[in-house]
Structure formats: structure tokens, C-alpha cells
Amino acid sequence: NSNTTSPTKITRLARRLTLAAILCALPLSAHSAFGQTNLVVNNGNQTLNILSGTTSSNLSTLVGSSTDNNTLNVAGNLTNSGVINVGGNTGTNGSNNALNISNGGYVYSENPVTIGISAVSSNNTVTVNGTGSTLTSNNAIYVGVYGSNNHFEISNGGYVRAKALIIADEAASSNNTALITGANSTLVVDYGVTSVYIGQYNGGTNSTLTLANGGALL
């Protein structure tokens, strides 16, 4: 846990308001498309595979924005000018959804990556597994905004770079976890000041960040 100064709080609040505005503006219908539109994996028990050698360029990517048990597997390239949201949307459910980056897959988001944004979105996961597998955000990665029991994992040489890692953002959020495990598994956070938060805004009971087996936080 880290104490923050007023300028840092103002910056984070502005980022969170921007995130909320973007998410509220996104449609919830499942109209998956490649190009500068939203990529939506929704409707329940849906799976989309972006295979090695293929590219998807989108406005934003939503996995389980209002339903459960949806999966996006990325072994190719996925880029977003908006957000990546796994599990729920503002005021909607969405649990047991997953974004899996593996086999050298590359994912980039200009805006936040959120896992479990609403209070009723739980057990959502983002994994970055294997050498060459990469997730980059030009903003923060949130593990449980209001949601609980969400998980973020970097393993077996996966690489992640973001402005910050925030685990359990709000008071309703609990039991969210992040794990960095295995040789050369790396998370680089480069916002400055304080870049890793566990339970900010008086939230986040029983939430954890674990480094194991040579995992690195830089």
C-alpha cells in the first residue's frame, strides 16, 4: 500500500473519469468486427482466437461486457486505440471471462486495461504466458475496479509494460490477485512517483501481488 500526494490523486482521478466516460459510451451488443470499431466477445460461452500471423486493430476490446464465460485467446497481434475491458461494464455483470495472451501474442492498448470493472463482475482473468508474449498499456492495468476475485498473471517469460498496476481500486473490491512468476516474467511500470497500488481509495481488502520463481517487477 502506498500513500499518495494530492497531485497524484488528481491525476489518477482524471484517468478514472476518462475510463468511465469511455466505457459508458461503448455499446454492449455483440457486433465483433476487425478494424476501427469495437471488438466484442459477449453473449455467454463465446470464444475468439486471434491466431499467430493475424492482426486485429480496434477501437476497444470488450470480453464479457454483460455476460459470463467468454474467452479471447491472442497469439497474433491485437491493438486498441481505446480500452481493453475483461468482465463487466459500468453497472453490468460479467464473470468468469478471460483474455489469454500466449505463444508470442502481442496486445497493445492506448487506454486502461480493466479486469472486473463492476461490483457484480468477478473471477475474470488476464494472463500473459510464455517468452515473447506481451501486453502493453499506455495507461494503467486495473485488477478489480469494483469487482472481486479477479486475477492478473504473467508467467513463463511473459512481458507486460504499463503506467501503473492498480489492484482493488474501490471499497467494494476485494480478493483480487496479481502474480508474476517464472524466470524472465516481467512487469515494467513507468508512471513515476507511485506506480503500484494495492487497495486504493479505501478499498481492496485481502488483495495481493505476488512475485515468485524469478518474476520481476521493475
Salt bridges, closest charged atoms under 4 A:
GLU153 OE1 - HIS151 NE2 2.88
ASP169 OD2 - ARG16 NE 2.94
GLU170 OE2 - ARG16 NH2 1.86
ASP190 OD2 - ARG161 NE 2.99
